[in-house]
Amino acid sequence: MKMTVAPWTAQFTTLLSLRAPLLPFGFITPPQAVLPPGAIAEYSITFPGFEESQMRISHFTLVFWDSSKSAPPGWRGMRRLLLDDLTGDTSARARDIKRKGVQVASAFRFVTETRTASVWFRTDVMRSMMEGGGGRCISEDGYLGEGRRGV
């Protein structure tokens, strides 16, 4: 199975930037990979009500979708869109969306009582997603959330 890592690049560089100063060793990285602290912010996303069975899910993935590129495929089509192999979508449109129109975050905090997820993310990526008319956040189960920038 072959899968692109482009949708996860922003999260990888965010996590590297936050944790690199704490590590007892260094990294050889391209200049854009490690960001200054001011280039990272916490974002909060509040979701509508979940079904009771979904309240106990211990993990899921946030997908930030730039809706100016295209409409989200729905949660069933998301996996096919992200795959690059023969079972995935290999069209030019899908390649463009994977490179520029979707960001995936799996390291975040979720508060069940308020149905709010908060994630630290690169401000440049979030700004471009929001300016493009996008900024939709989709949970693994297909719920759309409303986002806002936090601290």
NUDRENTI-850563 format. One record per residue: residue number from 1; x, y, z of N, C-alpha, C, O, CB in turn; residue in one letter. Coordinates in Angstrom, 2 decimals. Glycine has a CB too. Example, Ala and Ser with C-alpha at 12.3 -4.5 7.8 and 13.67 -1.06 7.14 Angstrom:
2
- num, n.u, n.v, n.w, ca.u, ca.v, ca.w, c.u, c.v, c.w, o.u, o.v, o.w, cb.u, cb.v, cb.w, residu
- 1, 13.19, -5.69, 7.80, 12.30, -4.50, 7.80, 13.20, -3.30, 7.80, 14.24, -3.32, 8.46, 11.31, -4.47, 9.05, A
- 2, 12.85, -2.25, 7.08, 13.67, -1.06, 7.14, 12.90, 0.03, 7.87, 13.41, 1.14, 8.04, 14.08, -0.60, 5.72, S
END
This chain:
151
- num, n.u, n.v, n.w, ca.u, ca.v, ca.w, c.u, c.v, c.w, o.u, o.v, o.w, cb.u, cb.v, cb.w, residu
- 1, 0.85, -1.17, 0.00, 0.00, 0.00, 0.00, 0.90, 1.24, 0.00, 1.81, 1.35, 0.82, -0.97, 0.00, 1.22, M
- 2, 0.64, 2.13, -0.90, 1.41, 3.36, -1.01, 0.50, 4.53, -0.64, -0.65, 4.58, -1.07, 1.99, 3.53, -2.45, K
- 3, 1.02, 5.45, 0.16, 0.21, 6.58, 0.60, 1.08, 7.82, 0.72, 2.20, 7.75, 1.22, -0.47, 6.26, 1.96, M
- 4, 0.59, 8.93, 0.27, 1.34, 10.18, 0.36, 1.35, 10.70, 1.79, 0.40, 10.50, 2.54, 0.73, 11.23, -0.58, T
- 5, 2.44, 11.36, 2.18, 2.51, 11.96, 3.51, 2.26, 13.47, 3.46, 2.29, 14.14, 4.49, 3.88, 11.69, 4.15, V
- 6, 2.01, 14.01, 2.28, 1.80, 15.46, 2.14, 0.73, 16.01, 3.08, 0.95, 17.07, 3.66, 1.42, 15.78, 0.71, A
- 7, -0.43, 15.36, 3.25, -1.43, 15.91, 4.17, -0.99, 15.97, 5.63, -1.58, 16.70, 6.42, -2.69, 15.11, 4.07, P
- 8, 0.04, 15.22, 6.00, 0.54, 15.20, 7.38, 1.77, 16.08, 7.58, 2.22, 16.24, 8.71, 0.86, 13.77, 7.78, W
- 9, 2.32, 16.64, 6.53, 3.56, 17.41, 6.62, 3.46, 18.58, 7.58, 4.38, 18.82, 8.36, 3.96, 17.91, 5.25, T
- 10, 2.36, 19.32, 7.54, 2.21, 20.47, 8.44, 2.21, 20.03, 9.90, 2.80, 20.70, 10.75, 0.91, 21.23, 8.12, A
- 11, 1.56, 18.91, 10.19, 1.57, 18.44, 11.58, 2.96, 17.95, 11.97, 3.42, 18.20, 13.08, 0.54, 17.33, 11.78, Q
- 12, 3.64, 17.25, 11.07, 4.99, 16.77, 11.36, 5.91, 17.94, 11.70, 6.64, 17.89, 12.69, 5.55, 15.97, 10.18, F
- 13, 5.88, 18.98, 10.88, 6.78, 20.12, 11.12, 6.37, 20.90, 12.37, 7.23, 21.45, 13.05, 6.78, 21.05, 9.90, T
- 14, 5.07, 20.94, 12.67, 4.62, 21.59, 13.91, 5.15, 20.84, 15.13, 5.72, 21.44, 16.04, 3.07, 21.67, 13.96, T
- 15, 4.97, 19.53, 15.14, 5.43, 18.72, 16.27, 6.95, 18.77, 16.41, 7.47, 18.85, 17.52, 4.97, 17.27, 16.12, L
- 16, 7.66, 18.72, 15.30, 9.12, 18.82, 15.33, 9.54, 20.17, 15.92, 10.45, 20.22, 16.75, 9.71, 18.64, 13.92, L
- 17, 8.89, 21.23, 15.50, 9.24, 22.57, 15.98, 8.97, 22.73, 17.48, 9.73, 23.38, 18.18, 8.45, 23.63, 15.21, S
- 18, 7.88, 22.13, 17.95, 7.54, 22.24, 19.37, 8.48, 21.41, 20.26, 8.79, 21.81, 21.38, 6.11, 21.79, 19.60, L
- 19, 8.92, 20.28, 19.75, 9.68, 19.35, 20.60, 11.18, 19.33, 20.36, 11.93, 18.84, 21.20, 9.16, 17.99, 20.41, R
- 20, 11.64, 19.85, 19.25, 13.08, 19.81, 18.93, 13.95, 20.42, 20.03, 14.99, 19.85, 20.35, 13.34, 20.52, 17.62, A
- 21, 13.57, 21.57, 20.61, 14.42, 22.14, 21.66, 14.55, 21.26, 22.91, 15.48, 21.43, 23.69, 13.89, 23.50, 22.06, P
- 22, 13.63, 20.33, 23.09, 13.64, 19.47, 24.28, 14.49, 18.21, 24.09, 14.83, 17.53, 25.07, 12.23, 19.07, 24.63, L
- 23, 14.83, 17.91, 22.86, 15.56, 16.67, 22.58, 17.07, 16.86, 22.79, 17.61, 17.93, 22.52, 15.28, 16.21, 21.15, L
- 24, 17.74, 15.81, 23.26, 19.18, 15.92, 23.53, 20.05, 15.74, 22.28, 21.25, 15.52, 22.39, 19.57, 14.88, 24.56, P
- 25, 19.45, 15.84, 21.12, 20.20, 15.71, 19.86, 19.60, 16.68, 18.85, 18.51, 17.21, 19.07, 20.17, 14.25, 19.32, F
- 26, 20.29, 16.91, 17.78, 19.84, 17.86, 16.77, 19.28, 17.18, 15.54, 19.34, 15.95, 15.41, 20.97, 18.76, 16.38, G
- 27, 18.74, 17.97, 14.65, 18.19, 17.50, 13.39, 18.82, 18.27, 12.24, 19.11, 19.46, 12.37, 16.65, 17.64, 13.36, F
- 28, 19.03, 17.60, 11.15, 19.42, 18.28, 9.91, 18.14, 18.35, 9.09, 17.65, 17.33, 8.59, 20.61, 17.52, 9.14, I
- 29, 17.61, 19.55, 8.95, 16.32, 19.73, 8.28, 16.39, 20.89, 7.30, 17.25, 21.75, 7.42, 15.21, 19.96, 9.31, T
- 30, 15.48, 20.90, 6.34, 15.36, 22.08, 5.49, 14.92, 23.27, 6.34, 14.28, 23.08, 7.37, 14.35, 21.83, 4.32, P
- 31, 15.23, 24.50, 5.93, 14.91, 25.68, 6.74, 13.43, 25.81, 7.09, 13.10, 26.29, 8.18, 15.34, 26.92, 6.01, P
- 32, 12.54, 25.40, 6.22, 11.10, 25.57, 6.48, 10.54, 24.50, 7.41, 9.36, 24.57, 7.78, 10.34, 25.54, 5.17, Q
- 33, 11.34, 23.51, 7.81, 10.83, 22.42, 8.63, 10.71, 22.79, 10.11, 9.79, 22.33, 10.78, 11.72, 21.21, 8.49, A
- 34, 11.62, 23.60, 10.62, 11.57, 23.99, 12.03, 11.14, 25.45, 12.09, 11.79, 26.34, 11.54, 12.95, 23.78, 12.75, V
- 35, 10.03, 25.68, 12.78, 9.41, 27.01, 12.82, 9.71, 27.72, 14.13, 9.92, 27.07, 15.15, 7.90, 26.90, 12.63, L
- 36, 9.74, 29.05, 14.11, 9.86, 29.79, 15.37, 8.56, 29.67, 16.16, 7.51, 29.41, 15.57, 10.22, 31.29, 15.11, P
- 37, 8.60, 29.85, 17.48, 7.39, 29.70, 18.29, 6.21, 30.57, 17.84, 5.06, 30.15, 17.96, 7.71, 30.03, 19.72, P
- 38, 6.48, 31.75, 17.31, 5.40, 32.63, 16.87, 4.67, 32.15, 15.63, 3.63, 32.70, 15.27, 5.95, 33.98, 16.61, G
- 39, 5.20, 31.14, 14.97, 4.58, 30.62, 13.75, 3.67, 29.43, 14.02, 3.21, 28.76, 13.09, 5.65, 30.22, 12.75, A
- 40, 3.42, 29.16, 15.31, 2.57, 28.04, 15.71, 1.51, 28.58, 16.67, 1.81, 29.39, 17.54, 3.40, 26.88, 16.37, I
- 41, 0.28, 28.13, 16.50, -0.81, 28.56, 17.39, -1.69, 27.37, 17.71, -1.68, 26.35, 17.02, -1.65, 29.71, 16.74, A
- 42, -2.46, 27.52, 18.78, -3.43, 26.49, 19.14, -4.77, 26.86, 18.51, -5.22, 28.00, 18.60, -3.55, 26.34, 20.69, E
- 43, -5.39, 25.89, 17.87, -6.70, 26.08, 17.24, -7.70, 25.15, 17.90, -7.37, 24.02, 18.25, -6.63, 25.81, 15.70, Y
- 44, -8.93, 25.64, 18.07, -10.00, 24.85, 18.69, -11.12, 24.63, 17.69, -11.47, 25.54, 16.93, -10.54, 25.54, 19.97, S
- 45, -11.66, 23.44, 17.68, -12.75, 23.08, 16.79, -13.85, 22.46, 17.63, -13.61, 21.49, 18.35, -12.27, 22.09, 15.66, I
- 46, -15.05, 23.01, 17.54, -16.19, 22.47, 18.28, -17.11, 21.75, 17.30, -17.48, 22.29, 16.26, -16.96, 23.59, 19.04, T
- 47, -17.46, 20.53, 17.66, -18.29, 19.70, 16.80, -19.73, 19.66, 17.32, -19.96, 19.85, 18.51, -17.72, 18.28, 16.70, F
- 48, -20.69, 19.41, 16.42, -22.07, 19.22, 16.87, -22.17, 17.93, 17.69, -21.19, 17.19, 17.81, -23.06, 19.18, 15.66, P
- 49, -23.34, 17.65, 18.23, -23.52, 16.48, 19.08, -23.12, 15.18, 18.41, -23.40, 14.96, 17.23, -24.94, 16.39, 19.52, G
- 50, -22.47, 14.32, 19.17, -22.11, 13.00, 18.70, -23.15, 12.00, 19.21, -23.81, 12.25, 20.21, -20.68, 12.60, 19.18, F
- 51, -23.28, 10.90, 18.52, -24.14, 9.83, 19.02, -23.45, 9.21, 20.23, -22.23, 9.23, 20.33, -24.42, 8.75, 17.91, E
- 52, -24.24, 8.69, 21.14, -23.70, 8.14, 22.39, -22.60, 7.11, 22.13, -21.60, 7.10, 22.85, -24.82, 7.49, 23.20, E
- 53, -22.75, 6.27, 21.14, -21.74, 5.24, 20.88, -20.41, 5.86, 20.48, -19.36, 5.25, 20.68, -22.22, 4.28, 19.79, S
- 54, -20.44, 7.07, 19.92, -19.22, 7.72, 19.48, -18.54, 8.52, 20.59, -17.40, 8.95, 20.42, -19.51, 8.62, 18.32, Q
- 55, -19.21, 8.71, 21.71, -18.62, 9.47, 22.81, -17.46, 8.72, 23.46, -16.63, 9.33, 24.13, -19.68, 9.79, 23.86, M
- 56, -17.40, 7.44, 23.27, -16.37, 6.63, 23.92, -15.19, 6.33, 23.00, -14.28, 5.59, 23.38, -16.99, 5.34, 24.41, R
- 57, -15.19, 6.90, 21.81, -14.08, 6.67, 20.89, -12.83, 7.33, 21.47, -12.84, 8.52, 21.76, -14.39, 7.22, 19.46, I
- 58, -11.78, 6.55, 21.63, -10.58, 7.09, 22.27, -9.67, 7.81, 21.29, -8.75, 8.52, 21.70, -9.82, 5.98, 22.95, S
- 59, -9.90, 7.65, 20.01, -9.06, 8.33, 19.03, -9.83, 8.54, 17.73, -10.71, 7.75, 17.38, -7.77, 7.54, 18.77, H
- 60, -9.49, 9.57, 17.05, -9.95, 9.80, 15.70, -9.04, 10.84, 15.08, -8.12, 11.33, 15.74, -11.44, 10.26, 15.66, F
- 61, -9.27, 11.16, 13.85, -8.38, 12.05, 13.11, -9.13, 13.30, 12.70, -10.30, 13.22, 12.31, -7.79, 11.34, 11.88, T
- 62, -8.47, 14.45, 12.77, -9.05, 15.68, 12.26, -8.52, 15.91, 10.86, -7.33, 15.76, 10.60, -8.72, 16.90, 13.19, L
- 63, -9.41, 16.25, 9.96, -9.03, 16.55, 8.59, -9.46, 17.97, 8.30, -10.64, 18.29, 8.36, -9.66, 15.53, 7.56, V
- 64, -8.49, 18.83, 7.99, -8.78, 20.21, 7.63, -8.84, 20.27, 6.11, -7.87, 19.95, 5.43, -7.70, 21.21, 8.19, F
- 65, -9.99, 20.67, 5.61, -10.25, 20.61, 4.17, -10.43, 22.01, 3.61, -11.26, 22.77, 4.10, -11.49, 19.75, 3.88, W
- 66, -9.66, 22.35, 2.59, -9.81, 23.63, 1.91, -10.94, 23.49, 0.89, -10.73, 22.96, -0.20, -8.46, 24.09, 1.22, D
- 67, -12.12, 23.96, 1.26, -13.29, 23.76, 0.39, -13.25, 24.63, -0.86, -14.11, 24.49, -1.72, -14.54, 24.05, 1.17, S
- 68, -12.27, 25.54, -0.97, -12.15, 26.29, -2.22, -11.56, 25.41, -3.32, -11.71, 25.71, -4.50, -11.27, 27.55, -2.01, S
- 69, -10.90, 24.32, -2.94, -10.34, 23.39, -3.92, -11.42, 22.43, -4.44, -11.50, 22.16, -5.64, -9.17, 22.58, -3.31, K
- 70, -12.24, 21.93, -3.54, -13.36, 21.05, -3.90, -14.15, 20.74, -2.65, -13.71, 21.02, -1.53, -12.85, 19.75, -4.59, S
- 71, -15.31, 20.15, -2.84, -16.12, 19.74, -1.69, -15.49, 18.51, -1.06, -14.92, 17.68, -1.76, -17.60, 19.45, -2.12, A
- 72, -15.58, 18.38, 0.26, -15.04, 17.17, 0.91, -15.73, 15.92, 0.38, -16.93, 15.95, 0.08, -15.21, 17.26, 2.44, P
- 73, -14.99, 14.83, 0.25, -15.57, 13.61, -0.32, -16.45, 12.83, 0.64, -17.03, 11.81, 0.24, -14.48, 12.72, -0.80, P
- 74, -16.58, 13.27, 1.87, -17.30, 12.47, 2.87, -16.32, 11.50, 3.49, -15.30, 11.17, 2.90, -18.50, 11.71, 2.23, G
- 75, -16.64, 11.05, 4.68, -15.65, 10.25, 5.40, -15.38, 8.92, 4.73, -14.28, 8.38, 4.88, -16.11, 10.01, 6.81, W
- 76, -16.33, 8.35, 4.00, -16.07, 7.08, 3.32, -15.11, 7.25, 2.15, -14.34, 6.34, 1.84, -17.39, 6.46, 2.82, R
- 77, -15.14, 8.41, 1.50, -14.27, 8.65, 0.36, -12.91, 9.21, 0.73, -12.02, 9.30, -0.11, -14.93, 9.57, -0.59, G
- 78, -12.74, 9.59, 1.99, -11.49, 10.21, 2.42, -10.32, 9.25, 2.30, -9.26, 9.64, 1.80, -11.61, 10.70, 3.87, M
- 79, -10.49, 8.02, 2.73, -9.39, 7.05, 2.66, -8.98, 6.83, 1.21, -7.79, 6.80, 0.90, -9.81, 5.71, 3.30, R
- 80, -9.95, 6.67, 0.33, -9.65, 6.46, -1.09, -8.90, 7.66, -1.66, -7.98, 7.49, -2.46, -10.94, 6.21, -1.89, R
- 81, -9.29, 8.86, -1.25, -8.61, 10.05, -1.73, -7.15, 10.09, -1.27, -6.27, 10.47, -2.04, -9.35, 11.31, -1.26, L
- 82, -6.89, 9.70, -0.03, -5.53, 9.78, 0.51, -4.61, 8.67, 0.01, -3.39, 8.84, -0.01, -5.59, 9.74, 2.01, L
- 83, -5.18, 7.54, -0.40, -4.35, 6.45, -0.91, -3.82, 6.78, -2.31, -4.52, 7.39, -3.12, -5.14, 5.13, -0.95, L
- 84, -2.59, 6.38, -2.57, -1.98, 6.60, -3.88, -1.87, 5.33, -4.71, -1.49, 5.38, -5.88, -0.60, 7.21, -3.71, D
- 85, -2.20, 4.20, -4.13, -2.03, 2.94, -4.85, -3.22, 2.67, -5.78, -4.03, 3.56, -6.02, -1.85, 1.78, -3.87, D
- 86, -3.31, 1.46, -6.29, -4.35, 1.12, -7.25, -5.76, 1.21, -6.67, -6.72, 1.35, -7.43, -4.12, -0.26, -7.77, L
- 87, -5.91, 1.12, -5.35, -7.24, 1.21, -4.75, -7.63, 2.65, -4.46, -8.78, 2.93, -4.12, -7.30, 0.39, -3.48, T
- 88, -6.69, 3.57, -4.58, -6.95, 4.97, -4.27, -7.26, 5.79, -5.51, -7.28, 5.28, -6.63, -5.78, 5.56, -3.56, G
- 89, -7.49, 7.05, -5.28, -7.77, 7.99, -6.36, -6.45, 8.54, -6.88, -5.75, 9.25, -6.16, -8.71, 9.16, -5.87, D
- 90, -6.11, 8.20, -8.10, -4.82, 8.62, -8.67, -4.98, 9.73, -9.71, -4.07, 10.00, -10.49, -4.13, 7.43, -9.31, T
- 91, -6.13, 10.38, -9.71, -6.37, 11.44, -10.69, -5.52, 12.67, -10.37, -5.01, 12.83, -9.26, -7.86, 11.82, -10.71, S
- 92, -5.36, 13.54, -11.36, -4.61, 14.78, -11.17, -5.28, 15.66, -10.11, -4.60, 16.31, -9.32, -4.48, 15.56, -12.51, A
- 93, -6.61, 15.69, -10.09, -7.35, 16.46, -9.10, -7.04, 15.97, -7.69, -6.81, 16.77, -6.78, -8.87, 16.36, -9.37, R
- 94, -7.02, 14.65, -7.50, -6.72, 14.08, -6.18, -5.29, 14.41, -5.76, -5.04, 14.73, -4.60, -6.93, 12.56, -6.19, A
- 95, -4.35, 14.33, -6.70, -2.95, 14.67, -6.37, -2.84, 16.12, -5.93, -2.11, 16.43, -4.99, -2.02, 14.41, -7.59, R
- 96, -3.55, 17.02, -6.61, -3.51, 18.44, -6.26, -4.12, 18.67, -4.87, -3.58, 19.44, -4.08, -4.26, 19.27, -7.31, D
- 97, -5.23, 18.02, -4.59, -5.87, 18.17, -3.27, -4.94, 17.66, -2.18, -4.81, 18.30, -1.14, -7.23, 17.41, -3.23, I
- 98, -4.30, 16.52, -2.40, -3.39, 15.96, -1.39, -2.22, 16.89, -1.13, -1.75, 16.99, 0.00, -2.88, 14.59, -1.83, K
- 99, -1.74, 17.56, -2.16, -0.60, 18.46, -1.99, -0.99, 19.80, -1.37, -0.21, 20.36, -0.60, 0.06, 18.71, -3.33, R
- 100, -2.18, 20.32, -1.69, -2.51, 21.69, -1.30, -3.84, 21.87, -0.58, -4.06, 22.92, 0.02, -2.51, 22.54, -2.50, K
- 101, -4.73, 20.91, -0.62, -6.08, 21.15, -0.14, -6.53, 20.43, 1.11, -7.66, 20.61, 1.56, -6.99, 20.82, -1.18, G
- 102, -5.66, 19.60, 1.68, -6.07, 18.85, 2.86, -4.89, 18.74, 3.83, -3.75, 18.53, 3.43, -6.58, 17.43, 2.46, V
- 103, -5.20, 18.90, 5.11, -4.21, 18.74, 6.18, -4.80, 17.80, 7.21, -5.98, 17.92, 7.57, -3.82, 20.13, 6.83, Q
- 104, -4.00, 16.87, 7.69, -4.47, 15.88, 8.65, -3.75, 16.07, 9.98, -2.53, 16.26, 10.01, -4.26, 14.44, 8.12, V
- 105, -4.51, 16.01, 11.07, -3.94, 16.11, 12.41, -4.42, 14.93, 13.24, -5.62, 14.65, 13.32, -4.32, 17.46, 13.10, A
- 106, -3.48, 14.24, 13.85, -3.86, 13.13, 14.72, -3.40, 13.35, 16.15, -3.81, 12.62, 17.05, -3.29, 11.83, 14.19, S
- 107, -2.56, 14.35, 16.38, -2.10, 14.66, 17.74, -2.84, 15.90, 18.22, -2.49, 17.03, 17.86, -0.54, 14.89, 17.78, A
- 108, -3.87, 15.70, 19.03, -4.68, 16.80, 19.52, -5.34, 16.39, 20.82, -5.31, 15.23, 21.21, -5.73, 17.23, 18.47, F
- 109, -5.95, 17.36, 21.47, -6.69, 17.11, 22.72, -8.18, 17.22, 22.40, -8.60, 18.11, 21.67, -6.28, 18.13, 23.86, R
- 110, -8.97, 16.30, 22.95, -10.41, 16.33, 22.74, -11.12, 16.33, 24.09, -10.85, 15.47, 24.93, -10.87, 15.12, 21.87, F
- 111, -12.02, 17.29, 24.29, -12.80, 17.38, 25.53, -14.21, 16.89, 25.21, -14.95, 17.53, 24.46, -12.82, 18.85, 26.10, V
- 112, -14.57, 15.75, 25.77, -15.84, 15.10, 25.46, -17.05, 15.96, 25.83, -18.00, 16.05, 25.07, -15.93, 13.77, 26.17, T
- 113, -17.01, 16.59, 27.00, -18.16, 17.36, 27.49, -18.55, 18.49, 26.53, -19.74, 18.76, 26.33, -17.87, 17.94, 28.86, E
- 114, -17.56, 19.14, 25.94, -17.85, 20.27, 25.05, -17.71, 19.90, 23.57, -17.98, 20.72, 22.70, -16.92, 21.42, 25.37, T
- 115, -17.29, 18.66, 23.30, -17.06, 18.18, 21.93, -16.08, 19.10, 21.19, -16.27, 19.42, 20.02, -18.39, 18.09, 21.15, R
- 116, -15.04, 19.51, 21.91, -14.06, 20.45, 21.35, -12.70, 19.78, 21.23, -12.18, 19.21, 22.19, -13.97, 21.71, 22.23, T
- 117, -12.14, 19.88, 20.05, -10.77, 19.40, 19.81, -9.87, 20.62, 19.72, -10.25, 21.63, 19.12, -10.68, 18.52, 18.51, A
- 118, -8.69, 20.54, 20.31, -7.72, 21.62, 20.15, -6.42, 21.01, 19.65, -5.99, 19.95, 20.10, -7.51, 22.40, 21.49, S
- 119, -5.80, 21.72, 18.74, -4.60, 21.21, 18.08, -3.63, 22.37, 17.87, -4.04, 23.48, 17.54, -4.95, 20.52, 16.73, V
- 120, -2.34, 22.11, 18.04, -1.30, 23.09, 17.73, -0.94, 22.89, 16.27, -0.68, 21.77, 15.84, -0.04, 22.93, 18.67, W
- 121, -0.93, 23.99, 15.51, -0.71, 23.87, 14.07, 0.02, 25.10, 13.55, 0.00, 26.16, 14.18, -2.04, 23.68, 13.32, F
- 122, 0.66, 24.94, 12.43, 1.36, 26.05, 11.76, 0.36, 27.14, 11.39, -0.69, 26.85, 10.80, 2.11, 25.55, 10.49, R
- 123, 0.66, 28.39, 11.73, -0.26, 29.48, 11.41, -0.31, 29.76, 9.91, -1.36, 30.14, 9.39, 0.15, 30.75, 12.15, T
- 124, 0.80, 29.57, 9.20, 0.79, 29.84, 7.75, -0.14, 28.88, 7.02, -0.84, 29.28, 6.09, 2.20, 29.74, 7.18, D
- 125, -0.15, 27.63, 7.42, -1.01, 26.63, 6.77, -2.47, 26.92, 7.09, -3.32, 26.89, 6.20, -0.62, 25.21, 7.21, V
- 126, -2.77, 27.18, 8.36, -4.16, 27.46, 8.73, -4.65, 28.74, 8.07, -5.80, 28.81, 7.62, -4.28, 27.58, 10.26, M
- 127, -3.80, 29.75, 8.02, -4.20, 31.01, 7.39, -4.54, 30.78, 5.92, -5.56, 31.29, 5.43, -3.08, 32.07, 7.52, R
- 128, -3.72, 30.04, 5.21, -4.00, 29.80, 3.79, -5.26, 28.96, 3.61, -6.00, 29.16, 2.64, -2.80, 29.10, 3.12, S
- 129, -5.51, 28.03, 4.52, -6.74, 27.24, 4.43, -7.97, 28.13, 4.67, -8.98, 28.00, 3.97, -6.72, 26.07, 5.45, M
- 130, -7.88, 29.02, 5.65, -9.02, 29.89, 5.97, -9.23, 30.95, 4.89, -10.37, 31.26, 4.55, -8.81, 30.55, 7.33, M
- 131, -8.15, 31.51, 4.36, -8.28, 32.54, 3.33, -8.81, 31.98, 2.03, -9.45, 32.70, 1.26, -6.94, 33.21, 3.08, E
- 132, -8.57, 30.71, 1.79, -9.05, 30.08, 0.57, -10.53, 29.75, 0.61, -11.05, 29.12, -0.31, -8.27, 28.83, 0.31, G
- 133, -11.20, 30.17, 1.66, -12.62, 29.86, 1.78, -12.84, 28.49, 2.40, -13.97, 28.01, 2.48, -13.29, 29.92, 0.42, G
- 134, -11.76, 27.88, 2.82, -11.86, 26.54, 3.38, -12.00, 26.58, 4.87, -12.82, 27.32, 5.42, -10.66, 25.71, 3.00, G
- 135, -11.20, 25.79, 5.51, -11.22, 25.76, 6.95, -12.27, 24.84, 7.54, -12.56, 24.92, 8.73, -11.44, 27.12, 7.46, G
- 136, -12.83, 23.97, 6.74, -13.75, 22.97, 7.28, -12.93, 21.91, 7.99, -11.86, 21.52, 7.51, -14.64, 22.34, 6.16, R
- 137, -13.41, 21.47, 9.09, -12.74, 20.41, 9.83, -13.68, 19.23, 9.90, -14.83, 19.37, 10.31, -12.30, 20.88, 11.25, C
- 138, -13.20, 18.08, 9.51, -14.04, 16.89, 9.44, -13.44, 15.84, 10.35, -12.26, 15.51, 10.24, -14.17, 16.37, 7.99, I
- 139, -14.25, 15.31, 11.26, -13.75, 14.22, 12.09, -13.80, 12.94, 11.27, -14.36, 12.91, 10.18, -14.58, 14.08, 13.41, S
- 140, -13.22, 11.89, 11.80, -13.19, 10.61, 11.10, -14.60, 10.12, 10.78, -14.79, 9.41, 9.79, -12.46, 9.57, 11.94, E
- 141, -15.56, 10.47, 11.60, -16.93, 10.02, 11.38, -17.74, 10.97, 10.50, -18.94, 10.77, 10.33, -17.62, 9.85, 12.69, D
- 142, -17.10, 11.98, 9.93, -17.77, 12.84, 8.98, -18.44, 14.06, 9.57, -19.16, 14.76, 8.85, -18.75, 12.07, 8.27, G
- 143, -18.24, 14.35, 10.84, -18.86, 15.52, 11.45, -18.07, 16.77, 11.11, -16.84, 16.78, 11.20, -18.96, 15.35, 12.98, Y
- 144, -18.77, 17.81, 10.72, -18.11, 19.08, 10.44, -18.02, 19.89, 11.72, -18.95, 19.90, 12.52, -18.87, 19.88, 9.35, L
- 145, -16.91, 20.55, 11.90, -16.73, 21.37, 13.09, -16.45, 22.81, 12.72, -15.97, 23.10, 11.62, -15.60, 20.83, 13.94, G
- 146, -16.75, 23.70, 13.62, -16.45, 25.12, 13.46, -15.16, 25.42, 14.19, -15.02, 25.09, 15.37, -17.62, 26.02, 13.98, E
- 147, -14.21, 26.03, 13.51, -12.90, 26.26, 14.11, -12.69, 27.71, 14.52, -13.36, 28.62, 14.03, -11.83, 25.86, 13.16, G
- 148, -11.74, 27.90, 15.44, -11.33, 29.24, 15.85, -9.90, 29.16, 16.35, -9.45, 28.12, 16.84, -12.28, 29.83, 16.94, R
- 149, -9.19, 30.26, 16.23, -7.82, 30.30, 16.71, -7.83, 30.60, 18.20, -8.56, 31.48, 18.67, -6.99, 31.36, 15.94, R
- 150, -7.02, 29.86, 18.92, -6.95, 30.04, 20.37, -5.72, 30.84, 20.75, -5.34, 31.79, 20.06, -6.94, 28.70, 21.07, G
- 151, -5.12, 30.45, 21.84, -3.96, 31.14, 22.40, -2.76, 30.99, 21.48, -1.69, 31.50, 21.78, -3.62, 30.62, 23.79, V
END
